[in-house]
Amino acid sequence: MAIHKLSPRKVASAGPGKHEDGGGLRLVVSEGGAKKWVLRFTFNRKRREMGLGSFPDTGLAEARRKAENFRKLAKDGVDPINARDLEKQQHSTPTFTSCAARYIKSHRHSWRNAKHARQWVSTLKTYARPVIGEMPVDEIDTHHLLRILEPIWKTKTETAKRVQGRIENVLDFASAHKYRDEANPARWRGHLDKLLPKPSRVKEVSHLPAMPYEEVGLFIAELHGHTSISSKALQFLILTATRTSEVLNAEWQEIDLGKKTWTVPAERMKARREHRVPLSTQAVELLSSLPRIQGNLFIFPGARHGRPLSNMAMLQLMRGMEYGVGGTRGNFVPHGFRSSFRDWSGEVSSYPRDVAEMALAHTIENKVEAAYRRGDLFEKRREMMQDWANYVKP
């Protein structure tokens, strides 16, 4: 087999077409004059081709060296194309998302259950990926961590601390594989603890007592044993993730059972904007079971004629069940179920963060809100609220 048919001068002056150097190496010149090296070889009795680079970035001598190495691999039973791709992967810096996936895959069997693995994926997808997901791991720095953590550190402290710890583990994994240096911008002790307040102190100041989402289903099962209007109102509050005042002042005219939608008027919303709440099957069944009192517009009527339930009624019910502040079975308040829902959406469900924020009637980016107003996200929210209702179903 004749090889080395080409010379540097012939390569430089070659016109459109295929110019053989021998041994399967050829120079391919396009009609526009672009030149590239191609190696033709046989592997597993099949003829294959692979690119070796363009000319003049890859010169004749380098093309011949590559061709010789890949021919030897094929002769030894190694697929040259797979070997080239593997080499590229080994010499390129992976993204944070890629490293996180590898870390989870290598550790998930040591975790206590599949739910823990799902929580890992969900929290990183919700909070880390929008900021650093597509970044090479060696470019992630402290200011990126602060962009992720600061918006949720005071409002979702427990979730934020979990996110910080998980990012720290992924970046340590990257350092162990030599993808970045050992300095970890997500490390808490001696680094982020100097930039963010201590979690326990933040929770003392900022958090209303919230029941862990894992316990909400058992709590609702206990509520089913109470037939009072207060119990029905509290169940409805949990299922809809709405505020206490929104539930207590809800009127029958705001409910469309056919469309399974509750429309809260702007004047009763904290943000002074109308809020549509998709109702789960469980929420509709609860409403359908309630009596309608003549002369009273409220869904959850109080003791006084024409008035809604007292704003202390649900809290008093929880205290009577020993779940209220200072209780023997918990230290929770009704408003805290919104935090239970948000933690569930971030750690268990796979719904985008914006969908959860809209469910809580929080103000978000104008483009996202516009999509919601058009209905693009409303149906996604409907799916989310049904999944939440199913999750807490006794």
Helices and strands as residue ranges (DSSP letters): H 8-13, E 17-22, E 25-29, E 35-43, E 46-55, H 60-75, H 80-91, H 96-107, G 108-110, H 114-123, I 124-128, H 129-132, G 137-139, H 142-153, H 157-176, G 192-194, H 199-206, H 213-223, H 229-240, H 244-248, G 252-254, E 255-256, E 261-264, G 266-268, E 275-278, H 281-288, H 313-320, H 336-347, H 353-359, H 366-374, H 378-391
